[in-house]
Amino acid sequence: MGKTSKQAFNIFFGNSNYNVNENTAKFIEKLFGINWGNRIWDGNINAPQIAVDDELKQILLKCINIESISFDPVDRMKHSIGKSSIEILNSRLSILPGIVDAVVYPDQDEVYNLVKTLKKENIHITVYGGGTSVTGGLISKYTGKGRTVSIDTSKLKKIELRDGIVFCGAGFTGKELEEILNTKGKTMGNFPESFNYSTVGGWIATKESGQESNQYGDIEDMVSYIELVRTDGLFSDRYSPRSSSGISVKDVAMGSEGKCGIIMNAGIKVYNLPERRHYYSYFFKSFKDGIKSLMQMEKFPTVLRLSDETETEFLFLSQNNSMATDIFSKYLSLRQVNRGSLLILINNNARFKKPSNSVYSGRTIARIWENTRYERPYFGNVLWEHGLVPDTLETSVSWENIIKLYDEAILSFNNSIRELNIAGIIMSHISHFYIDGCAIYFTFIIKTDKTDDLIKIRKNMVNVFLHNGGSITHHHGLGKFFEEFAGDNSVFMKMLRDDIFDK
Ligand SMILES: Cc1cc2nc3c(=O)[nH]c(=O)nc-3n(C[C@H](O)[C@H](O)[C@H](O)COP(=O)(O)OP(=O)(O)OC[C@H]3O[C@@H](n4cnc5c(N)ncnc54)[C@H](O)[C@@H]3O)c2cc1C
């Protein structure tokens, strides 16, 4: 067994260059009693000294070349941890997860042989796409209980565009794939906030949904073909626009979260790029007025995003004071909108009619939202640096139950922080729309040094979701953190799972 040296890596999502203006900094200082000048953590965590397993190396060399195998501690650590707040807070507290024994980067021709060899040697597998899981999906249950190898999909990048479909490797990130498609005048229309980093395989495995799902659908509507590598063979759908011939490979792979095999290739529908985007913003007197207006719609625009009063106020706080913002506030109060609720509406190719009971507030806000949509999560890094804990939870719920679920979720959060005696703030928006309901997303920030506080708040809120007819999650997947809520889903998962893949 050889030894390797101690090194650090940064656990934050993206970078920490997010510019926080004075208004926001002051607001946070006051709310949490902190000093904005003090940065207490840079997000770097030390990968411990870990041994290289020479016997494992010899096994891997039988099926994959040396350049595609890594025993580097930083690599191994990175592949054992995702971007959930529980994992980031644990890292800040130096509570590290179990670390995989090796990372391998197979190309397409190596995957099946690799999986078969690992099965023969009884070595467990975790699958790694872009590493953006927010539900503990990358935490291995086997580390320390036998060998575990992480299979990284970043070399799976075959691509072919034909028949209105892009057939592509699971390792493409959203950004990489969309850039290629755009050069051909096409788009797949899938824009999750993690677009720059998350991968095709990860989207399918977690049942992801992008910000333009109203027009292009959720990932299950976009994908029409999947190749899945399991220990018992390579399975693929016979491609055609639709088929009714039994359970498909797609049915097994969707939401499989690395438990049923490796998603190696997928076929995703592509569309012509929009000729023109139409931008609008509106205000409602209250979030609930906004919800009541939007639930009357039968057809939804490409992007529709309604923020509650707290999120609206927070967004405005981040705009620097100017004569323009003053005039804007006065204009809204003249229209009886004081502590209002902001709606962003973007539609491809055609104008979209004004929602009932709303006050029009120009195009600029929607354009700013679009230009900064992948950078906004970097604000979370700045909060982590100041000792705070940002987190998000989301669910989908019928129109009938949305207002009750919202009220009770906010109440649950406020009761939890009072009981825990910690400072916190919660805000919300709704952003994916269906004829029978919508997805609602909660963002909260707390100040704590205890992972148990965070877990308690999360569990209480998920119980509120379930109690009010909501789903466990609308688009983040179950990962390891929500497994306990999974019920019948976990029964089917047990039937379909492939035994050496992480449970
Ligand atoms: C800042 C931020 C914003 C986000 N925004 C959104 C959003 O707008 N919409 C949304 O839906 N989600 C969002 N997410 C969550 C996350 O990006 C998605 O769950 C995404 O689909 C994960 O993809 P990934 O490639 O990063 O997968 P990973 O994090 O690497 O893996 C996630 C799970 O999928 C499995 N997996 C990955 N690749 C494969 C494969 N090829 N075969 C089999 N299993 C595989 C892994 O084993 C793991 O269980 C966000 C996350 C962050 C951090």
The ligand as an ORCA input file, in Angstrom:
! r2SCAN-3c Opt
* xyz 0 1
  C     -26.927     25.343     -7.617
  C     -27.750     24.179     -8.064
  C     -28.865     24.409     -8.862
  C     -29.666     23.334     -9.260
  N     -30.732     23.570    -10.073
  C     -31.511     22.550    -10.485
  C     -32.622     22.769    -11.337
  O     -32.894     23.897    -11.777
  N     -33.374     21.702    -11.691
  C     -33.098     20.447    -11.243
  O     -33.817     19.522    -11.580
  N     -32.044     20.210    -10.433
  C     -31.243     21.215    -10.045
  N     -30.162     20.970     -9.226
  C     -29.872     19.603     -8.778
  C     -28.899     18.834     -9.712
  O     -28.214     19.716    -10.560
  C     -29.675     17.807    -10.522
  O     -30.151     16.789     -9.665
  C     -28.861     17.174    -11.667
  O     -29.742     16.417    -12.460
  C     -27.710     16.300    -11.193
  O     -26.893     16.033    -12.321
  P     -25.334     15.675    -12.169
  O     -24.825     15.365    -13.521
  O     -24.629     16.739    -11.444
  O     -25.426     14.348    -11.318
  P     -24.600     13.901    -10.029
  O     -24.766     14.915     -8.958
  O     -23.232     13.534    -10.405
  O     -25.405     12.586     -9.624
  C     -26.717     12.647     -9.164
  C     -27.293     11.229     -9.076
  O     -27.394     10.677    -10.382
  C     -26.597      9.502    -10.509
  N     -25.996      9.521    -11.856
  C     -25.288     10.536    -12.429
  N     -24.950     10.207    -13.699
  C     -25.432      8.960    -13.919
  C     -25.391      8.065    -15.028
  N     -24.781      8.375    -16.187
  N     -25.986      6.854    -14.886
  C     -26.601      6.495    -13.749
  N     -26.676      7.309    -12.666
  C     -26.103      8.525    -12.749
  C     -25.588      9.589     -9.384
  O     -25.146      8.304     -9.010
  C     -26.398     10.277     -8.294
  O     -27.225      9.343     -7.642
  C     -29.340     22.018     -8.828
  C     -28.198     21.790     -8.052
  C     -27.405     22.866     -7.674
  C     -26.179     22.606     -6.843
*
